[in-house]
Amino acid sequence: MSHPFQADARVHAFAVGSILLLTLMLTFLLGAWPALLVGCLTLLAALLIWRASPRQVPAQSGAVLSPADGRVVKIEKARDPYANRDALRISVFMNLFDTQGNRASVDGVIQQIQYFPGHLVSTDLDTASRHNERNVVVIDSHGQIVTLVQSAGLFARRILCHVKAGDRLTRGQRYGLIRFGSRVDVYLPPHAVPKVAPGEKVSATTTILATLVAA
């Protein structure tokens, strides 16, 4: 089973509008042809980082899939402040060149969504989880709670989330994106078993971060 890219008009409008404005400004500074070249290269870069090709979803029962392309930066016991519980936290850092789309890690029903405007803090810092712009999706996955926290990066604060409380998600389903460098924290039940290590490169949906076991 795979989930194809679902185009979002707001994403395309933002990208195209920004690139057209940049191209117009550069036309006055550099001339038409250099500005056109810069505009085309910028559009190509935007298409690359916001691309979202279909992903094959692992069939393993109890698997928690990576919500993002990137690198594992932290695996630790932590407090999940959004679901008010002890948890295992796995953090995935997305750099400027990783695909910026986010996908559901588990099947389940969204219990709640919380949005925090936040500040501009680098997502490789511990404070990012508490102070950056972030969006929280708390999922009830067959009686086990999984919390996904999108944290925006230093260069641009803009998180898109296409789902709402009460929606049912399936593993690998695209549910939002973060523009220009970001981090996703995955809070799991404390008895979850990690299947990755810090520093490991992961891919959204296709990489298994951990497995859930009966409490």
Buried (B, 14 or more C-beta within 10 A) or exposed (E): EEBEEEEBEEBEEBBEEEBEEBBEEBBEEEEEEEBBEBBEEBBEBBEEBBEBEEBEBBEEEBBBBBBBBBBBBBBEEBEBBBBEEEBBBBBBBBBBEBBBBBBBBBBBBBBBBBEBEBEBBBBBEEEBBBBBBBBBBBBBBEEBBBBBBBBBBBEBBBBBBBBEEEBEBEBBBBBBBBBBBBBBBBBBBBEBEBBBEEEBEBBBBBBBBBBBEEE
